[in-house]
Amino acid sequence: MSFLEHLDELRRRIIYCCLAIGVGVVVGFVFINQVFNFIFEPTRRVLPAGSKLIYTQPGEAFSLYVQIALIVGLVIAAPFIMYQVWMFVAPGLYANEKRLAIPFVVLTTLGFLVGTAFNHYISFPYMMTFFASFNTKELAFMPRLDDVFGLYSKMLIGMGLVFQMPTVVYFLAKIRVITARFLSKNFKYALLIIFVVAAVITPTGDMMTQLIFAAPMLGLYVLSIVIAWMVGPKSAE
């Protein structure tokens, strides 16, 4: 295709993605109360007795509902968006590479969902428990809705991206760019890079949150070594 034809194809794929997100947003508004309670349940669980989440701006609660609906729309549309991304790049690939479409969509979606679940049930509750531990008779822990959701959404996206590591390694090992031996041999450098990346993507500046991000990344790196060993050619290693 010519350059203009590529731009037209890109525009078409973007429109499809926006329509899918729009449908997901509508679904999010239909179940907004259930989603709201689900998101803030880990924070409510660690609040001191008698405390509540608060909002201090007139439109803060409504704005939060809109943001939640948008995130729900993105999550629902994620498999379709990944498929559109693949369909855009597929014409430039060989026939044997095109067979990776289904694994690409499935693995990227699964990685994102596992990452968000890890954030909701493990990382975020553990972090909120740490912050709530400073509540005393002199200090009252009363977090704002917008602050809690901002931290939750940043960690949600961060963990969703972190859990794409096995998928990236799977495809790189499949096309023989990396091997299990290469990953294990450079483990010490990977450890340093993991903590640097964790420090960069951490939404707060404390060491505890950095460790919360670094720990799963380290575990995923070990898992990636296993994946590269299973996928990569044994003779080359």
C-alpha positions as CSV (number, residue, x, y, z in Angstrom):
1,M,0.0,0.0,0.0
2,S,1.0,3.6,-0.5
3,F,1.6,6.0,2.4
4,L,-1.9,7.5,2.1
5,E,-3.4,4.1,2.0
6,H,-1.6,3.2,5.2
7,L,-2.9,6.4,6.8
8,D,-6.4,5.5,5.7
9,E,-6.1,2.0,7.1
10,L,-4.8,3.5,10.4
11,R,-7.7,5.9,10.6
12,R,-10.2,3.0,10.0
13,R,-8.6,0.9,12.8
14,I,-8.7,3.9,15.2
15,I,-12.3,4.5,14.5
16,Y,-13.1,0.8,15.2
17,C,-11.2,1.0,18.5
18,C,-13.1,4.2,19.5
19,L,-16.4,2.6,18.7
20,A,-15.5,-0.4,20.8
21,I,-14.4,1.8,23.7
22,G,-17.7,3.7,23.4
23,V,-19.7,0.5,23.7
24,G,-17.6,-0.4,26.7
25,V,-18.2,3.0,28.3
26,V,-22.0,2.5,28.0
27,V,-21.7,-0.9,29.7
28,G,-19.6,0.8,32.4
29,F,-22.3,3.4,33.1
30,V,-25.0,0.7,33.4
31,F,-23.0,-1.1,36.1
32,I,-21.3,2.0,37.6
33,N,-22.4,1.4,41.2
34,Q,-21.1,-2.2,41.2
35,V,-17.8,-1.2,39.6
36,F,-17.4,1.7,42.1
37,N,-17.9,-0.5,45.1
38,F,-15.5,-3.1,43.6
39,I,-12.7,-0.5,43.0
40,F,-12.9,1.1,46.5
41,E,-13.5,-2.0,48.5
42,P,-9.8,-2.6,49.3
43,T,-9.5,1.0,50.6
44,R,-12.7,0.8,52.7
45,R,-11.4,-2.4,54.2
46,V,-8.4,-0.7,55.8
47,L,-10.1,2.5,56.8
48,P,-10.3,3.1,60.6
49,A,-13.6,2.5,62.2
50,G,-16.0,5.4,61.5
51,S,-13.9,6.8,58.7
52,K,-15.2,7.4,55.2
53,L,-13.9,8.3,51.8
54,I,-14.5,12.0,51.2
55,Y,-14.7,14.4,48.2
56,T,-14.1,18.2,48.6
57,Q,-15.0,19.5,45.1
58,P,-18.6,19.8,43.9
59,G,-18.0,17.9,40.7
60,E,-15.4,15.5,42.0
61,A,-17.7,12.5,42.5
62,F,-19.4,12.9,39.1
63,S,-16.0,13.3,37.4
64,L,-14.9,10.1,39.1
65,Y,-17.9,8.2,37.8
66,V,-17.0,9.3,34.2
67,Q,-13.4,8.2,34.7
68,I,-14.4,4.8,36.0
69,A,-16.8,4.3,33.0
70,L,-13.9,5.1,30.6
71,I,-11.6,2.6,32.3
72,V,-14.3,0.0,32.1
73,G,-14.7,0.8,28.5
74,L,-11.0,0.3,27.9
75,V,-10.9,-3.0,29.7
76,I,-13.9,-4.4,27.8
77,A,-12.5,-3.2,24.5
78,A,-8.9,-4.3,25.2
79,P,-9.2,-7.7,23.2
80,F,-10.7,-5.9,20.2
81,I,-8.1,-3.1,20.3
82,M,-5.3,-5.7,20.4
83,Y,-6.9,-7.4,17.5
84,Q,-7.1,-4.2,15.5
85,V,-3.4,-3.4,16.2
86,W,-2.5,-6.8,14.9
87,M,-4.7,-6.4,11.8
88,F,-2.9,-3.1,11.1
89,V,0.6,-4.7,11.2
90,A,-0.4,-8.1,9.8
91,P,-0.2,-7.2,6.0
92,G,3.5,-6.5,6.4
93,L,4.2,-10.0,7.9
94,Y,4.9,-13.4,6.3
95,A,2.3,-16.1,6.4
96,N,3.9,-18.0,9.3
97,E,4.1,-14.8,11.3
98,K,0.4,-14.1,10.8
99,R,-0.4,-17.3,12.6
100,L,0.7,-15.6,15.8
101,A,-2.4,-13.3,15.7
102,I,-4.4,-15.4,18.1
103,P,-1.6,-16.0,20.6
104,F,-0.9,-12.2,20.4
105,V,-4.4,-11.2,21.3
106,V,-4.9,-13.9,23.9
107,L,-1.6,-13.4,25.7
108,T,-1.7,-9.6,25.7
109,T,-5.3,-9.6,27.0
110,L,-4.6,-12.3,29.6
111,G,-1.4,-10.5,30.8
112,F,-3.3,-7.3,31.2
113,L,-6.2,-9.0,33.1
114,V,-3.8,-10.9,35.4
115,G,-1.9,-7.7,36.1
116,T,-5.0,-5.7,37.0
117,A,-6.2,-8.6,39.2
118,F,-2.8,-8.7,40.9
119,N,-3.1,-5.0,41.5
120,H,-6.6,-5.1,42.9
121,Y,-6.3,-8.1,45.2
122,I,-2.6,-7.9,46.3
123,S,-0.6,-4.8,45.4
124,F,-3.1,-2.0,46.0
125,P,-4.6,-3.4,49.3
126,Y,-1.1,-4.0,50.6
127,M,-0.1,-0.4,49.8
128,M,-3.3,1.1,51.3
129,T,-2.7,-1.0,54.5
130,F,0.8,0.5,54.7
131,F,-0.5,4.0,54.3
132,A,-3.4,3.5,56.8
133,S,-0.9,2.2,59.4
134,F,0.1,5.8,60.2
135,N,-3.4,6.5,61.5
136,T,-3.2,7.6,65.2
137,K,-5.2,9.6,67.7
138,E,-3.5,12.7,66.3
139,L,-3.6,11.7,62.6
140,A,-6.9,10.8,60.9
141,F,-6.7,8.8,57.7
142,M,-9.5,10.2,55.5
143,P,-8.4,9.8,51.8
144,R,-10.1,11.8,49.0
145,L,-12.0,9.9,46.3
146,D,-9.9,11.5,43.5
147,D,-6.6,10.8,45.2
148,V,-7.4,7.1,45.9
149,F,-8.7,6.5,42.4
150,G,-5.8,8.4,40.8
151,L,-3.4,6.1,42.6
152,Y,-5.5,3.0,41.9
153,S,-5.7,3.8,38.1
154,K,-1.9,4.5,37.8
155,M,-1.1,1.2,39.5
156,L,-3.7,-0.6,37.4
157,I,-2.1,0.6,34.2
158,G,1.4,0.0,35.5
159,M,0.7,-3.6,36.6
160,G,-1.1,-4.3,33.3
161,L,2.0,-3.2,31.4
162,V,4.4,-5.1,33.8
163,F,2.5,-8.3,33.2
164,Q,3.1,-8.1,29.5
165,M,6.7,-9.2,30.0
166,P,6.0,-12.9,29.5
167,T,4.2,-12.1,26.3
168,V,7.0,-10.0,24.9
169,V,9.5,-12.7,25.8
170,Y,7.3,-15.3,24.2
171,F,7.3,-13.6,20.8
172,L,11.0,-12.6,21.0
173,A,11.9,-16.2,21.7
174,K,9.6,-17.4,19.0
175,I,11.5,-15.4,16.4
176,R,14.8,-16.3,18.0
177,V,15.8,-12.8,19.1
178,I,16.5,-13.9,22.7
179,T,17.0,-17.3,24.4
180,A,16.7,-18.6,27.9
181,R,20.5,-18.7,28.2
182,F,20.7,-15.0,27.3
183,L,18.1,-14.1,29.9
184,S,19.6,-16.1,32.7
185,K,23.2,-15.0,31.9
186,N,22.1,-11.3,32.2
187,F,20.0,-11.8,35.3
188,K,22.1,-9.4,37.4
189,Y,21.7,-6.6,34.8
190,A,18.0,-7.4,34.6
191,L,17.7,-7.0,38.4
192,L,19.2,-3.6,38.2
193,I,16.9,-2.5,35.3
194,I,13.9,-3.9,37.1
195,F,14.4,-1.7,40.2
196,V,15.2,1.3,38.0
197,V,12.0,0.8,36.0
198,A,10.0,0.2,39.2
199,A,11.3,3.6,40.5
200,V,10.3,5.3,37.3
201,I,6.8,3.9,37.0
202,T,6.0,4.0,40.8
203,P,3.1,6.5,41.3
204,T,4.5,7.5,44.7
205,G,8.0,8.2,45.8
206,D,8.2,5.7,48.7
207,M,10.4,2.6,48.8
208,M,7.4,0.3,49.7
209,T,5.5,1.1,46.5
210,Q,8.7,0.5,44.5
211,L,9.1,-2.9,46.1
212,I,5.5,-3.7,45.3
213,F,6.2,-3.1,41.6
214,A,9.7,-4.7,41.6
215,A,8.6,-8.0,43.2
216,P,6.2,-9.1,40.5
217,M,8.6,-7.9,37.8
218,L,11.3,-10.1,39.2
219,G,9.0,-13.1,39.4
220,L,7.8,-12.4,35.8
221,Y,11.4,-12.3,34.6
222,V,12.1,-15.8,36.1
223,L,8.8,-17.0,34.4
224,S,10.1,-15.4,31.2
225,I,13.2,-17.5,31.3
226,V,11.1,-20.6,31.6
227,I,8.9,-19.5,28.7
228,A,12.0,-18.7,26.5
229,W,13.4,-22.2,27.3
230,M,10.1,-23.8,26.3
231,V,9.6,-21.8,23.1
232,G,13.1,-21.3,21.9
233,P,15.1,-23.8,19.9
234,K,17.0,-26.2,22.2
235,S,19.8,-26.8,19.7
236,A,20.6,-23.1,19.5
237,E,21.1,-22.9,23.2
